[in-house]
Amino acid sequence: MISQAPDGLIILLPPGVIARTLINLFELEYALYGNDLADEDFYELLLKIYEDNIKKYPDHIGGDPDYTDCDWLNTNKLMADTGINKDIPQISDQVFTSVTFACFYRMMAKYAEILGKNDDQSRFKASFRHSVDQIEKILVDGDNGLKNASQGAYGMMLHFNTINAKNEHLLEQKLKEIIERNDCRFATGVYTVGSLIRALSAHKMHDLAYKMMTDDRCPSFKYMMDEGSQTIWERWDTRMPELPYLYEKPRWQQQNKTQTIIVENGIEDCSMNSFDHIEFTTVTPWITEYVFGLRTNVNDGPAMKHFTFKTESITENKSAKGHFDTIRGKIEISWRINNKTFECKINIPANMKCTFCIPDEFENVTVNNKDEENMKIELGSGRYYIKAEKLF
């Protein structure tokens, strides 16, 4: 529950969580639904949060570097309990909070731009740049990569682009190394799993992202499906038939105590163990963006005025089909790769535009059976059949 103090500040939640919540709200309300953000009262509230952050964290680095239980329901205890790996780094509160602050400042710059507050926009942009510089200065250990060498930390920094370009390739290499060292298995919780998987695909490691998403060993989403689930669980280990009938494990509410967990048919007899829960659905944007191919950006205008189609094709994934409901209408996409041919049928609703990107390695493009020279095609509303072929 979020409440507001008499001076206007939001309280009762950690600052990083508050900032992340407001960023999500901004992206949903403006980018997807086009709701009017010209609310001076709400803007003043955000200013108070911004000023409070600057006052408490003048160097833009927040959180506790030694606290690593901030990534809710991470795999650390699960992997240790089952003997898979007993020493998996988890994202620190310091990294999570500091990266989120940087994203919050960037969001405020966009909000100020929408409202025509140029001076505020410049101030927020300066805070974002300073925040990124401080992240590199304090959280990066030269050529060794991040001091907090966790999947979640690397995933957040790369996904949210809170690192200077000079270190981007280093972080990509280090992330790949630590994932392979963990046998290509998730070592994240609900707050960072979505950032991690999207960062991999965005940074030319889509094959690795696909491998992790389809791994049939717990913890993974394929494991949930193989256990008969048609929904995403609340925990990685909501059902694990291989667990013993009785065992002891620490509970998050009381880190220094243990309780006996009764397992019946692989299901833990404890609270918070739903078979249909929202928490791990933070991975669904990866499916929408990198498999289905539909990508949006707050800079493209409100209410999905524009979107981009760009899928990542790999050997294992040959097709995708689905639709996405927007306030302008239904976007329908169906694509497949058959031998050396790429085919896509797409419906773009009225008052919407699409930048359609032909997948790499394909040429000889036609749109509605007419030759097209461009590999990046600007489309207006309507129905299109797009075809391309590999030359070799």
SVG drawing of the C-alpha trace seen along z (x, -y; Angstrom):
<svg xmlns="http://www.w3.org/2000/svg" viewBox="-10 -27 50 65">
<polyline fill="none" stroke="black" stroke-width="0.4" points="0.0,0.0 1.3,-3.4 0.4,-6.3 1.2,-10.0 2.7,-12.0 1.5,-15.6 4.4,-17.1 3.4,-15.2 6.0,-12.5 5.1,-8.9 6.1,-6.6 6.0,-3.0 7.9,-1.6 11.6,-1.6 12.6,-4.5 13.7,-2.1 10.3,-0.3 8.4,-3.7 10.4,-4.9 10.0,-1.6 6.2,-1.8 6.0,-5.3 8.0,-4.4 5.6,-1.6 2.6,-3.8 4.0,-6.4 4.7,-3.9 1.3,-2.3 -0.8,-5.5 1.0,-7.5 2.6,-5.1 -0.1,-2.4 -3.3,-4.2 -2.6,-7.8 -4.0,-9.2 -3.5,-12.9 -0.5,-13.4 -0.9,-17.2 -1.8,-17.0 0.1,-19.7 -0.7,-18.1 0.7,-14.7 3.8,-16.4 4.3,-18.3 4.2,-15.0 6.9,-13.6 9.0,-16.7 8.8,-16.1 10.0,-12.6 12.8,-13.8 13.9,-16.4 13.8,-14.0 16.0,-11.6 18.5,-14.3 18.6,-15.4 19.0,-11.9 21.3,-10.6 23.3,-13.5 25.7,-11.1 22.7,-9.3 23.7,-6.0 21.2,-4.5 20.5,-1.3 22.6,1.1 25.5,2.8 25.4,5.7 21.7,6.5 21.0,9.0 17.4,10.2 15.7,7.3 15.0,9.4 11.8,11.0 11.6,14.8 15.1,15.1 16.5,18.6 19.3,18.4 17.6,20.4 15.9,22.7 19.2,23.6 20.9,24.1 18.0,26.2 18.1,28.6 21.9,28.8 22.2,27.3 24.4,24.3 25.1,23.0 26.8,19.7 24.9,17.7 25.3,13.9 22.1,11.9 21.5,8.3 22.2,5.9 19.8,3.3 22.4,0.7 22.4,1.7 18.7,2.1 17.9,-1.2 20.6,-3.2 19.6,-1.9 16.0,-2.6 16.8,-6.2 18.5,-6.8 15.4,-5.5 13.2,-7.7 15.3,-10.8 15.0,-9.9 11.3,-9.4 10.9,-12.8 12.8,-14.4 10.3,-12.9 7.4,-14.0 8.7,-17.6 9.1,-17.6 5.5,-16.6 4.4,-19.4 6.7,-21.9 8.8,-22.5 12.1,-23.0 14.1,-24.1 13.0,-21.0 13.7,-18.8 17.3,-20.0 17.7,-19.5 16.4,-15.9 18.6,-15.1 21.6,-16.3 20.6,-14.2 20.3,-11.1 23.8,-11.7 25.3,-12.2 23.6,-9.1 25.0,-7.0 28.5,-8.4 28.2,-7.6 27.0,-4.1 30.1,-3.5 32.4,-5.1 31.1,-3.3 29.5,-0.1 31.9,0.9 35.3,2.5 37.3,1.7 37.8,4.6 36.4,7.0 32.9,5.8 30.3,5.1 31.3,5.4 27.9,7.1 28.4,9.8 24.8,11.0 22.6,11.8 20.1,9.3 22.6,6.4 24.0,6.9 20.5,7.4 19.1,4.3 22.0,2.1 22.0,3.3 18.2,3.4 17.7,-0.1 20.8,-1.5 22.3,-3.0 25.9,-2.4 28.1,-4.5 28.8,-3.1 32.5,-2.5 31.6,0.3 28.6,1.8 30.6,4.6 32.4,5.5 29.1,5.9 27.7,8.0 30.7,10.3 30.5,10.6 26.8,11.3 27.3,14.2 30.1,15.6 28.2,15.7 25.1,17.2 27.2,20.0 29.0,20.5 25.5,21.2 24.8,23.8 22.5,21.3 19.9,21.3 18.1,18.4 19.6,16.8 17.0,14.0 13.8,13.2 10.6,11.4 12.1,7.9 15.0,8.7 14.1,11.8 12.3,9.6 15.1,7.2 17.7,10.0 15.9,11.8 15.2,8.7 18.8,7.5 20.1,10.7 17.9,10.4 18.6,6.7 22.4,7.3 22.7,10.0 22.4,12.9 18.9,14.0 19.9,17.6 21.0,17.6 17.7,16.0 15.7,18.5 17.7,21.4 17.0,20.1 13.3,19.6 12.9,23.1 15.2,25.0 13.1,27.8 15.0,27.8 13.7,25.9 14.0,22.9 12.5,22.2 9.2,21.4 9.4,24.6 9.6,26.5 6.3,25.0 4.7,26.1 6.1,29.6 4.6,29.9 1.2,29.4 0.7,25.7 -1.0,23.4 -0.3,20.4 2.8,18.8 3.4,19.8 4.0,17.5 7.3,19.2 9.9,21.0 9.4,24.1 5.6,24.0 5.6,27.7 8.7,29.8 8.0,33.6 11.7,34.3 11.6,32.5 11.6,34.7 8.3,35.2 9.6,33.1 12.4,30.6 13.4,27.4 14.2,24.1 14.5,20.4 11.4,18.3 11.7,14.7 9.7,13.3 12.2,14.6 15.6,15.0 17.2,16.4 14.6,19.1 13.5,22.3 10.2,24.0 9.3,27.5 7.7,27.6 5.3,30.4 5.4,31.5 2.5,33.4 2.6,34.4 5.5,32.0 3.5,29.0 4.8,27.0 2.3,26.6 3.0,22.9 1.5,19.5 2.1,17.6 2.3,20.7 -0.2,19.9 -0.3,21.7 -1.6,18.6 0.2,15.4 1.3,12.1 4.8,11.8 6.9,13.7 4.9,12.4 7.6,9.7 9.0,12.0 5.9,11.6 7.2,8.3 10.2,10.5 7.7,12.7 5.8,9.7 8.9,7.9 11.4,10.5 9.3,13.5 6.0,11.9 8.0,8.9 5.9,6.0 7.9,3.2 6.8,-0.2 8.6,-3.2 7.4,-6.2 9.2,-8.4 6.9,-7.2 4.0,-9.2 1.0,-8.4 -1.4,-5.5 0.7,-3.4 0.5,-6.0 3.5,-4.1 5.1,-0.7 7.9,1.3 7.9,4.9 11.3,6.6 11.5,10.2 14.7,12.2 14.8,15.3 16.8,18.3 17.0,22.0 14.6,23.3 11.9,20.6 10.2,20.8 6.9,19.0 4.7,16.8 1.1,15.8 -1.1,13.6 -2.8,10.2 -2.4,7.2 -5.5,5.2 -4.9,1.4 -7.3,-1.6 -6.9,-2.2 -7.8,1.4 -6.4,4.9 -2.8,5.4 -2.6,8.8 0.7,10.5 1.4,13.9 4.9,14.7 6.9,17.9 10.2,18.9 10.0,21.9 13.4,23.0 14.7,19.8 11.5,17.8 10.2,15.3 6.4,14.5 4.4,12.2 0.7,11.1 0.1,8.0 -2.9,5.9 -2.3,2.3 -5.4,0.5 -6.6,-3.0 -4.6,-6.0 -1.5,-3.9 1.8,-3.5 4.4,-0.7 8.1,-0.5 8.5,3.0 12.0,4.4 12.9,7.4 14.9,10.0 18.6,10.2 19.9,12.4 16.7,12.0 16.4,10.0 14.2,9.8 11.4,8.2 7.8,7.8 4.9,6.0 1.4,7.2 3.3,8.9 5.0,5.6 8.8,5.3 10.2,3.3 13.8,2.0 14.0,1.1 14.8,3.4 13.0,1.1 9.5,0.3 7.2,-2.4 3.6,-1.2 0.3,-3.0 -2.9,-1.4 -4.1,1.6 -3.5,5.3 -0.2,6.4 1.5,9.6 5.2,9.3 7.6,11.8 11.4,12.0 14.0,14.7 17.5,15.7 19.9,15.6 22.2,18.2"/>
</svg>
